[in-house]
């Protein structure tokens, strides 16, 4: 579900606990920007019971969107949660005039790259030395949505 800023505030600790270890604290920064309405980023969450099981942060500008972060609680991985998030953003993007979704992923993260390819993301190029600790290239990927021109 798409969380409004006031809803994100109620779940910020749960979301940060999932994302911050994976993204070096950036998740907390994104959430604060969303809560304080300093950005137009969107945060989608999947719940199991009343707990956040996974989240996806999306930036949408005009007819393109970029996946900034996607993460699932460690004990709930490989249970279809990330796929639920992807299907939800595809639906949201389609309803909001988004024709293309972009993302970047570490070159060494073949599991993630293969996962995105299953959703018809294609490699568009590389961003040299994009990541730090360790330094690594980013693989740029995108997906054109059905019906997009």
GUGU-267182 format. One record per residue (C-alpha): residue number from 1; residue in one letter; x, y, z. Coordinates in steps of 0.001 Angstrom, whole numbers, plus 500000, padded with zeros to 6 digits. Layout:
<atoms>
 num residuo     c1     c2     c3
 NUM       a      X      Y      Z
...
</atoms>
This chain:
<atoms>
 num residuo     c1     c2     c3
   1       x 500000 500000 500000
   2       x 501073 503559 499340
   3       x 501767 505271 502673
   4       x 500816 508901 503044
   5       x 503281 511072 504996
   6       x 501357 510719 508274
   7       x 501230 506928 507823
   8       x 504947 506777 507053
   9       x 505580 508598 510338
  10       x 503830 505808 512226
  11       x 505985 503119 510636
  12       x 509284 504977 510250
  13       x 511131 502942 512902
  14       x 510061 499616 511387
  15       x 510955 500726 507867
  16       x 514301 502167 508981
  17       x 515140 498945 510844
  18       x 514740 497013 507580
  19       x 516417 499506 505250
  20       x 519125 501359 507156
  21       x 521459 498349 507582
  22       x 521239 497689 503835
  23       x 521468 501268 502606
  24       x 523846 502922 505080
  25       x 521214 504991 506847
  26       x 519682 506480 503697
  27       x 516288 504937 504435
  28       x 515840 507129 507516
  29       x 516734 510207 505486
  30       x 514188 509371 502776
  31       x 511475 508744 505380
  32       x 512145 512072 507104
  33       x 511910 513864 503753
  34       x 508593 512144 503022
  35       x 507166 512872 506479
  36       x 508256 516510 506375
  37       x 507052 516847 502771
  38       x 510505 517919 501585
  39       x 510315 515500 498676
  40       x 507683 513928 496485
  41       x 509088 510428 496991
  42       x 506504 507722 497494
  43       x 506829 504898 499982
  44       x 505005 501630 499454
  45       x 504801 498982 502158
  46       x 503623 495398 502452
  47       x 502401 494241 505837
  48       x 502221 490867 507507
  49       x 499780 491284 510329
  50       x 500385 494791 511623
  51       x 504125 494791 510951
  52       x 505964 496125 507938
  53       x 507334 493174 505988
  54       x 508951 495189 503206
  55       x 509017 498577 501548
  56       x 509875 500328 498318
  57       x 510757 504004 497895
  58       x 509944 505506 494514
  59       x 510751 508877 492985
  60       x 508407 509949 490186
  61       x 509037 512897 487866
  62       x 506814 513559 484863
  63       x 506494 510246 483002
  64       x 509412 508403 484651
  65       x 509916 506849 488069
  66       x 513030 505570 489789
  67       x 513179 502853 492403
  68       x 515437 504305 495096
  69       x 515255 501470 497628
  70       x 513488 498160 497996
  71       x 513980 495906 501009
  72       x 512269 493045 502817
  73       x 512622 492042 506449
  74       x 515365 489419 506643
  75       x 513148 486719 508161
  76       x 510503 487193 505437
  77       x 512663 487095 502309
  78       x 511803 484753 499448
  79       x 508112 484805 500342
  80       x 506891 487023 497478
  81       x 506901 490326 499383
  82       x 509232 492133 496971
  83       x 507102 490862 494094
  84       x 503984 492307 495769
  85       x 505779 495649 496017
  86       x 506831 495543 492368
  87       x 503321 494702 491176
  88       x 501932 497519 493303
  89       x 504274 500119 491846
  90       x 503624 498895 488295
  91       x 499917 499429 488953
  92       x 500456 502835 490599
  93       x 502762 503991 487801
  94       x 500290 502894 485138
  95       x 497490 504835 486825
  96       x 499702 507923 487180
  97       x 501004 508259 483628
  98       x 504441 506781 484288
  99       x 505794 505097 481171
 100       x 509225 504002 482348
 101       x 510761 502826 485626
 102       x 514500 503158 486263
 103       x 516822 501669 488852
 104       x 520461 500997 489550
 105       x 522017 497989 491231
 106       x 525530 496945 492198
 107       x 527247 495099 489376
 108       x 528128 492241 491765
 109       x 524511 491822 492903
 110       x 523560 489194 490344
 111       x 520654 487962 492494
 112       x 518987 491395 492336
 113       x 519804 491861 488645
 114       x 518275 488485 487785
 115       x 515250 489323 489915
 116       x 514663 492606 488044
 117       x 515115 490863 484711
 118       x 512239 488531 485650
 119       x 510080 491679 485695
 120       x 511351 492663 482227
 121       x 513866 495271 483351
 122       x 516682 495575 480816
 123       x 520253 496780 481211
 124       x 520742 500285 479879
 125       x 524350 500895 480829
 126       x 526761 501413 483695
 127       x 527618 504183 486109
 128       x 531355 503884 486820
 129       x 532413 503752 490496
 130       x 528919 504748 491642
 131       x 528970 502773 494890
 132       x 531401 503119 497781
 133       x 532505 500710 500499
 134       x 533478 498910 498365
 135       x 533837 500980 495220
 136       x 531802 499400 492462
 137       x 529988 500182 489239
 138       x 526209 500448 489107
 139       x 524233 498633 486449
 140       x 521500 500906 485112
 141       x 518239 499139 484319
 142       x 514814 500203 483113
 143       x 511401 498840 482297
 144       x 508988 500333 479818
 145       x 505419 499925 481014
 146       x 502701 498532 478780
 147       x 500824 501159 476874
 148       x 503583 503730 477366
 149       x 504651 505612 474275
</atoms>
